[in-house]
Amino acid sequence: MYLKITDFSQAQPIQELLNNHKSDINHSHNLIIDVRVNYGGNDLFYFPILNYVFDREILFKSLFHEDELIYTNYTDRNCLLWIKELNEYLTQELDSEMQKWIQEEITEFETNYAKGLMAVPEELDYTIQGQLNPKNVYVLTDVTCGSSGDTFVQNVKKSPKVTVVGRPTMGIMDFFNVVTVDYDDYEFVYSISKMHEKYHYNVTGVKPHIYIPWTPQHLHEDIDLNYVLRLCHQNQEKSL
């Protein structure tokens, strides 16, 4: 089973993709998720995919180290701008749980309004259900996968079912929660949150398990996908 996901900017298309192919995914031994071109979006919107990626029930926040903090600058302007962004997310067709998470984040920004820079641990109360099938999950990555695409690859690497193949991701998740100030003639875009420097990826990106260097042959042949298809074929032969 092959899924191509170019962004995480909307919840509904991802949920529809999973719903339409639920039976196929559940009966597949091998799942290929291609995020080699992924423009990011909101981490919450890729959460439904994690149920297929992990092999057991696990709390999302347990994927992170205790000191893996983020820092958010809760100035009055930052809070107002980010709450505006979150309210725009609520105009999408979201399930009740996702609406609850976004509303909780709005409440958090209202509570911390104008408090300045604060350390924020990962406290999202989300349980990844997990399941045994597909037995093998292959994630294709390269430098055009960034932002929420970066975090997706970083998080799925923590599953024993996953093998990441390709090249390192873009590495632009060190600063995130992007807001926009509209000056009529132009827009100024900046981040209001950043990762703890111990967990920066801006130099390296998220590295794959199996590195396949880019060559001009990639212009004529999907070398990465063909490599993974060979692995899938080998898995099939072993199961016979």
Beta strands, then each sheet from edge to edge (+ up, - down):
strand 1: 2-4
strand 2: 30-34
strand 3: 37-38
strand 4: 58-59
strand 5: 70-74
strand 6: 116-120
strand 7: 127-128
strand 8: 136-141
strand 9: 144-145
strand 10: 162-166
strand 11: 175-182
strand 12: 187-195
strand 13: 210-211
sheet 1: 1+ 2+ 8+ 10+ 13+
sheet 2: 3+ 9+
sheet 3: 4+ 7-
sheet 4: 6+ 5- 12+ 11-
end
